[in-house]
């Protein structure tokens, strides 16, 4: 289990003061934004309760092409070109027209961070101190007056101000201007996982009410480790006992526990003059609960908008509006997956296998998998890459 790394004694310096960009949260989305800002000349500060790469909260799997496009292939542990589905009435193997990789969380985070020139500090974010005065309405238009003043963020190491602030701290959406709906009423799934030693050549998924009425179980091999877990679309269903049961059924130990709430609904990408990415914006695909690829994807897009502000090509107002539109343009794709998530538990158990076999056979299956990959395509990593070179800082950021 990760240990919070807040500094103590003489190391616990006051971080109060102004920055050009403050990134709250140092996982995939936050690190991707920081990477996009490298060479911009901006004073970027990244803060998190934990050290970079310290707190893994997922099975850490992603389409291989994303690792390749971002130069992160060194973190890869194992690669798969099919998924083995187990149902209450038999199993079937579905070929995937592109490969999927499990990876080492710390290695990937370190690789992302080595391409950044930002500063990092451990600190706990308590919230905003400006009462969210930089408001934004649901249509993406913003109060221009709010841009005269930076956003103030209260942390356990002082108040940090910046004209550009990002919340990538997770589903709690700490910097939102409205109150956060808590589980079990929030649109969240519940996931729990164990990490025993073991090897397998198969990426496996269980769609079986023996383990969860609405959801699925999984085993993602990663070299000499198995990542075995159960996710429930219904946050009221507790998955610890069934996670232990699944591990026992595959002959593995229930050790190395980790778990988290998993958002399954897209949320606004901006609020009160603050940008949101990753789980704080609901950037986790419904049905599959894949959140790493969307976090990198939206982080890359947000980084481009913020870099344009720093380089003087657009205003903060323009960045808020553009990112709001980009985020909202994915609503239909997220809704398609959420509808599928809601429909899956309604399929009678004896029909699950034949339905999947029909839906993912031949050209239909290739179309479905490619449509899914196209929600956050790996080509975007290439087209959104920035030339990381020093630039002349505009007077507003000098």
C-alpha positions, 0 to 999 in steps of 0.5 A: 500500500502506498504511503503518503509522502508529505514532507516533514521538518525542514523539508516542509517548505511553504509553497505559497505564491504564484505560478503560471500553471498549477497541476493538481494530481500527478497520475496519467492526465496530470503528467501528460499535461506537464509533458505537453508544456515542456519547453514552453517556458512556463513555470509549471508546478505539479502537486500530489499527495503521493510521490510520482509513480507511487500509488497504482490504482488500476490494472494498468493496461492500454492499447499497445499503440499508445505506448509506442506513440508516446515512447513509453514501450519500455514500461510494457510487461506483456502483450495480447491480441485476443481476450478470453471471455468466460460466461456461466455457460462456457468460454470464447476467445475474441480476436482483437484487431490491435494489441493490448499491453499491460505495463509497469505503473512506476516505469510509465510514470517515470518515463512521462515525467522525464520528458517534463521540465515542471517542478513537483512537490508533495502536498494535499489540496484542500480546495479553492479559496476564491469560492470559484469566482471564475464561473463557466456555464454549461454552454462553455461561455465564461465570465471574462472578469474572472481572468483578471485574477488567478485562481487560488488553491489552498493546500497543506503547504500554503496557498498557491495561485495560478491563472491556469489550474487543472484538477486531475485528482480523481472522481471527487472533483475537489476543485469544482464549484458545486458539491460532489455527489458521493457514492453510492449515489454518484455515477461510479463503479466499484473496483477491487484487485489483488496482485499475486505472483503468477503467469498466464498467456491469456487476457481473461474476463468473466461475465458471470453473476457468480462474481458480480450481478452487474459487472465483470471479473478480470485477470490481466497478466503482467510478466510474473504478476497477475492482476485479478479483480472484480468491478461492479457497475452498481457501487452498492455491491461490495466486491471483496468476497467475490474478488477473493473467490475469483482469485481462489478459482484461478488458483491464485493468492489474495495478496497485494490489494488495491481498489478505487471508485471508477467513474462511468459518466462524462462530466464537464471539462471546465468549471469555475475557471478550472480545467478538469481531466482524467477521473475528475472529468469522468474520463473513464470509458463506461462498460470496460472501465478503461481510464488510462488511455482517455486520461492520456488522450484528454491530457494531451488535448488540454496540454495543447490548449494551455500551451497556446495560452502560454505562448500567446496564441489564445487567451485563457477564456479561449482555452476554457471554451475550446477544451469545454467543446472538445470534452463535450464532443465525446458525449455521444461515444460515452453514452454509447458505452454507458448504454451498453453497460446498462444493457449487459446485465439484462442479457439472460446468462445462457445468452451471454456467450452466443450474443458476444459470439455474434456481435464480435464475429468477423467484420462486425467484431473488427468494426466494433473493436476499431470503433471502440479504439477510435474514441481515443485513437493512438494517432492522436498521440502523434498529431498532438505531440509538441516540439519541445523547444524553448520559446519566448515567454509573453509579457503576461507570463514573464 
